[in-house]
Amino acid sequence: MSKSNVYAAIIEEIFESKFKKGMTQVDFERAEITAAAKRRGVRRPSNVGDVVYSARYRGNLPESVQSTATRGREWIIRGAGSGRYSFVLTRPIRLAPNEQMGATKVPDATPGVVAMHALNDEQALLAVVRYNRLIDIFTGITCYSLQNHLRTAVRGIRQTHFHQ
């Protein structure tokens, strides 16, 4: 079974084990991912956090989850604290380019050594965005990158993720 199918099975199991008709929010914890994998008979992912990350940022929630959404709504996953999440029923937000606007061509200023060793993932994309100053160009202001991906885990402060 592919990684995406394993992740989908785990997400389905967590959602289906908690969802009751009429609910608009379904809470769960990171610790439930391993138990859900066991109940579904799929292998436990080596990176348990990637299950939720993938569902939130890389693809869509399984159709079995979305099919429970009321008309004009869709399910998303939101962070709800350290190791805690919620499936939340919300209005869909679709961002699409406006075909009536002109394209802005930007020469690729990514250093060759970076381009040569970059992987095909979010961090590689963020590097290209940073080296080509795309945020600066499209916002019209000078922007600075502090760090691509910062996680904090300080006593008394909940874990947060900052993405450029």
Summary of the structure (lengths in Angstrom):
residues: 164
radius of gyration: 19.1
end to end distance: 33.0
largest distance: 53.7
contacts: 355
relative contact order: 0.11
helix: 37%
strand: 15%
